[in-house]
Amino acid sequence: MLLVSDSPSAGKTWCDDAVKIVEQLFPVSPRESWDALLDLRMALRAGQDWERVLDLFLECRCLLESDNYLPLYRLRQLISQSLRLETVGSEGVHSLRAILRRKHRSLADLRRAVRQPVRIVEEVAAPAKL
C-alpha cells in the first residue's frame, strides 16, 4: 500500500497532512473501525466531496475519539481551518471550528443544528500544514 508519507513532498496540501493523521490511526484503532478510516482516507485523497469528508470524519470521531483524542483533535483542527460551512442561498458563513467542537454524529445532525441548508466548501487559502 502506498502511504502519503512515502510520496514526495512537492505540491503538498492540507489533505496530505490529514491523510497522514488518518494513517497513524490504523495501528491504534480496532479493526471494526478500519472501513470508516479507509473511506475517510480515500475521500481526503480524492479531495472533491467535502460533505462526504466531513460526514466520514464525524463517523470516525464517534467511533474512535475516546481512545484517540489527540489525532482526532489534530484532524478536526486541520479540517476546520481548511473547509468552511456556507449557508445555501445567502452569504452566511458559520464557523466550522465552533460547530466541530460540538459532538455531531453526522453531517445530517450538523445540518439540523444549524437549521439552514448548508454546503461545505474548501477555503481558498487553505493552510498547507497543521
Sequence and secondary structure as in RCSB ss.txt:
>XXXX:A:sequence
MLLVSDSPSAGKTWCDDAVKIVEQLFPVSPRESWDALLDLRMALRAGQDWERVLDLFLECRCLLESDNYLPLYRL
RQLISQSLRLETVGSEGVHSLRAILRRKHRSLADLRRAVRQPVRIVEEVAAPAKL
>XXXX:A:secstr
   GGGS  TT  HHHHHHHHHHHHGGGS GGGHHHHHHHHHHHHHT  HHHHHHHHHHHHHHHTTT HHHHHHH
HHHHHHHEEEEETTSS EE HHHHHHS   SHHHHHHHHTS EEEEE TT  S  
